[in-house]
Amino acid sequence: MFKKILAAAALSVTVALPAQADTLDDVVDRGQLRCGVVLDFPPIGYRDENNEPAGFDVEYCNDLAAALEVEPIIYPVTWAERLPVIVTGRADVVFGATSDSLARARTVGFTIPYAIYYAQGVVNAESGIKSFEDIRGKRVAGAIGTVPEQEWLKIAAEWGEEHLYQGYQSENEVFLAVAQGKADIGITTNTAVKPITEQYETVEPGPRMPWTTDYTSVVGKREDVTWLNFLNLFVTHQVRSGRYEELWGRYVGGDAPELRIPGVMY
């Protein structure tokens, strides 16, 4: 009788357990890898002269798909959509310069860092902005839902200048606002400064922002540990094979940043 009770209890526990996410098997079975990529973030993600997705993050999606022997599908996302597309299952993974904050980790899962950035401004040539202190009293633009926006709003609150901030859905809108003189400075990452200043005659490189270096990770479902483990191994292989350095040199230029965080073992 006691054995029957135990068996019944074990069965009830088994039935009660929710189905576990297994993105790795789903991707292989489907034969497709759905990558969320921000395509208004050149040279990391953009559209080429044929309107095809290109850039560092697009190459990473293609490399991951090749490792899985499946077809890569690029799913264009805005900055604000990077987490929702994972939560809702519209994308299997996001390559999108996403900072691995503790607040975001309550919603999605993060890998070890795959790219590092720091925040820098691009300024209108007539703005008079040369240093960080010159930004006081100026109109500042940023992309909604990004770390640069969040960090700048803290500074704007200290200065009492929240009313001077302009939030846009995409970085392309930020750059256009600066080029047209609707904003004095747009906050972006160091990787975007060169292509944007080459694109617009009225835009110049601006000062570096005072907050810390931005370590960014590949994003997957928070509860899918198997998938996140695979993605971690993929990021590691990209570095060990030299592919990370190759792609950084091709799209950004110069030496690829060291991905290890000081004092942390990766």
Summary of the structure (lengths in Angstrom):
residues: 266
radius of gyration: 21.4
end to end distance: 52.1
largest distance: 86.5
contacts: 831
relative contact order: 0.17
helix: 41%
strand: 26%
